[in-house]
Amino acid sequence: MAKNTQRGSCETCTYYTYDEEYESYMCDVNMDEDEYMRLISDQYYQCPYYRNGDDYRIVRHQM
């Protein structure tokens, strides 16, 4: 999956998980074919499913 430069990258997304069967990281969102092609072909496309996976972000905000 391509990196999303404006909103975040796949590595920090909650849905970017390790798949033991394929032995690699992959996006765990069920996208249709058109959305996936747009995501990997357009470097400025913002993934609508991106969610920050930093659990400590909420804690830092509360402090």
Stockholm file with secondary structure:
# STOCKHOLM 1.0

chainA/1-63         MAKNTQRGSCETCTYYTYDEEYESYMCDVNMDEDEYMRLISDQYYQCPYYRNGDDYRIVRHQM
#=GR chainA/1-63 SS CCCCTTTCCGGGBTTEEEETTTTEEEECSCCCHHHHHHHHHCTTCCCTTCCBCCTHHHHHHHC
#=GC SS_cons        CCCCTTTCCGGGBTTEEEETTTTEEEECSCCCHHHHHHHHHCTTCCCTTCCBCCTHHHHHHHC
//
